């Protein structure tokens, strides 16, 4: 029976009646493939039903959840002053010098079952959760989060305190996708399955969720998440924090407005992210 079929089978079973040894062996096999990047919670796809060129592998998320169900709480403390307790199925990822990942000292954690490509730089303190995928040449800056199952491409810059949201449940939900060469500014929050297409620039302080409409001033469009599709930020879009007016009489009387991310321009092939942001925010 192939790995996917075994995970689907064990996921439906009562944890108290499950063949524990076989289930743990299956889970560890999944974790191996997650660690080397051969299996992903979401992957680029042109298959029917894809969203923005991506498709969810819900069986992978089932396998990750299975690992939590199989795990037993254990003491993983460093010493008597730094006490930690977690499921024994999810230790820290084993990384050696051969992996060629730069992890600067200072309290970062990378959980087992995540893929971190060679050439990635992790500044302290940062956290990368299970199921995450981080492509080569990407910078994960201080206080940044790459949540469970989030997919981050190559040469991405996640600035300080950027929060890339994770998702395990519901099973079929799209995780956050950050494609290649995207710049994510400091204190950004990208959540609820948002897909940011390649070369986009997200300015500092932008928050995008499933309930956040994004206003494209260049193309006179509004991008939203629907029941069928995630919020998708177009390729090369430059997104900055903005506001939109509230038109009720009370709101007008008190000059109330709501936060709104705004696409104010698109990157051209000759401008890097820092340059385009500096020009746009002057």
N, C-alpha and C positions, 0 to 999 in steps of 0.2 A: 504494500500500500504506500503510495507516495506521501510526502510530508504534508501537503495540503489536506489530503483526505484524513490522515491520522489526527491532525489538529482539529479539523471539523468534528471528528468523532469524539475525541476527548472533551472538547468544549461543551458538548451537550450532556455529558455524563455528570452524575452526582459525585461531588468531590470526595465524599465519604465511601463511595463504592468503586471508585476508579482504580484501574490497574496502575498504581502509583509509580512503580519502577518504569513501566513502558511510557507513561505520560511524561515523566521527568526526562527520560531519554529523548523523547520527541521534542519537548520544549528546548532542551539543550542543543539539539540539532538545528532548530529554528534560530536560536540565539547565535550559533556559529555563523550561519549564513547572513544574519543581520550584521554581525560584527565585521564581516569582510565585504559587505555591500552587495552581495549577490541576490538578496531578497530585500524588498522595500515595502513599507506600509502604503506608499503611493508611488507610482512610477509614470514616466512619460509614455504616452500611448496615443495612437491614432485610431484605436478600436472604437466601435460604436458605443455610445454612452459616455465617452470621455468628457471631462469638463476642462476647457482651456488647455487641452492637450495632455491631461493627466487622468489617471484612473486609480481608484482606491482598491487595494488588495485587502479586503475585509478579513480574509482568513489569517493574515499576518497579525492584525490587531486582536483577533480571537486568541491567537497563540500567545501574544504578550499578556493578555488578561488571564489566560490559563496559567502562566507563570506566577502571577500574583496569587492565584487560588492555591497553587501547589506549594508555594513558599511558606516557610515557618519563620516567625520573628526570632531574630538572633542578635546577639551582642556583637557589634562590629566597631567597638570603641577603639580609639587610638591609644589612649591611656586613661588614667583615672580622672583627668581634667577634661578630656574631650570624649564625651559619651555619646554613642550613636547606636540605634537599634533599627534594623530593617529586615526585609524578607531575604532569606538566604539564597533565593533564586536570582537575586539582583545585586550582586556585589559591584564594586567599581570595575570599570573596564581595564583589562591588562594591557598596558602600553609600554613599549620598550623604545630604546633609541633607534632601533631598526625601523620603527614605524615613521620616523622623520616627522613627528608632530611636535611643534613647539608649545610646551605648557609651562608658562612662567610661574614661579613659586608664588603662593599666596592664597590657597584655599579653594581652587576650582575643583569641580567634581564632574566626572564623565561616567555615566552608568553603563554597565555591561548591556550588550544588545543594541548598541548604537554604532554607526559607521562614521569614522573620522578619517578622511583621506590624508595622505602625506602632503606636507606643505601647509596644513592648517595651523593657525596661531591662536592660542587661547590665553587671554589675559585674565588675571585674577581680580575678584572671584567671579567665575562664570559657572554655569550649570548646563549640561547637555544630558537630556533624559533618554530613556530607552526608546528604541524605534526611530530615533532621529537619524538623519543622513546629512553629513556636512562635506561638501565637495572641496577639492584641492584648491589651495591658495586663498581660502576664506579666513577672515579675521573675526574671531568672536571676542569682543572687547569686554572690559570690566563690567561686572554686574549684569551681563547679558544672559538671557535664557533662551535655549533652544528646547522647546517643549517636546513631549512625547509624540513621536511619529512625524514631527515637522521635517520637511525636506528643504535643504538649503544647498544651492548650487555652487559652482566654482567661482572663485574670485569675488565673492560677496563680502561686503564690509558691514558687520553688525556693530554699530557704535555703542558706546557705553550706555548701559541700562536699557538697551533694546530688548523688548519682550516678544519672542516668537512663540505664540501660543501652541499648546499641545492638545491632542484629542485622542481618547481611546474609546469613549462611549458618547453617542451611539456608534455602533460598529461600522456602519456604512458611511459615516461622516468623513468628508475630505479634510485632511490635516492642512495646516498652513504650508504653502509652497512659496519659496523664494528662489527664483530662477537665477541663472548665471549673470554675473557682472552687475548685480543690484547693489545700490548703496542705501543702507537703512540708518538714518540719523539717530542721535542720542535721544533717549527717553521715548522712543517710538513704541507703540503696541500694535501688533498685527495678530489678529485672533480669528477664531471661528471659521477656519477653512479658506481664508482669503488666499488668492493666487496672485502673486506679484510677478509679472512677466519680465523677461530679461532686459537688462540695462535701465530699468526704472530707477528713479531717485526719490527716496522718501525722506523728506526734510525732518529735522529734529522736532519732536513733539507731536507728530502725526499719530492718531489713533484710528485704527480701522477694525470694525467688527461686523457681524452679520446684520446689524441694524443701522449701519452707517452708510448713507448715500454719499457717493463721491462725485463731485461736479467737475466736468471737463469743459473748461472755458474755451479751449481750442476748437473742439468739435461739437460744442453745444449738446453734450450728452450727459445723462446721469447714470452712473453704474451702481447697481444694487445687488445684494444677495436675494435669491428667490428660493422657493421650496425645491426647485429642480437644479439650480445652478449656484455656485459660490460667487462671492464678490471677486471680480477679476480686474486687476489694474493693468492697463495696456502696456505693451513693450515701449520702453523709452520714456514713459510718462514721468513728469516732474511734479510731485505731489507735495503741497505745503498746507499747514494748518490755516483754516479760515473760518468764516461764520456765514450763516444764512439767516435772513430775517424771519421772524415769526409774525404772522399777519393778523392774529386775533386782536380785537380792540384793546384788551388788557395788555397784551404784549407790545402793541404799538404805543400805548400810553406810557409804558415803563421802558420802552426801547430795548425789549428783550430780543436776543438772537440766540441761535443754537450753533454749536460747533459743527464744522463741515470741512472735510478734506477737499482740497481744490487742486485740479490739474491745471497748472498755469502755462506750461509749455511742454515740448518734447525734446529730448536730447537728440542732437545730430551726431553724425559719426566722428566729428572732429573735436568734440568737447568731452572732457572727463566729468565725473560726478561732482567733484569739488568746484570746478569752474562753473558748471551750469547752476549749481546751488547759489554760489556767490552772486552770479548775475541776476538770478531770479528773485533773490531776497533783498536786493538793494532798494 
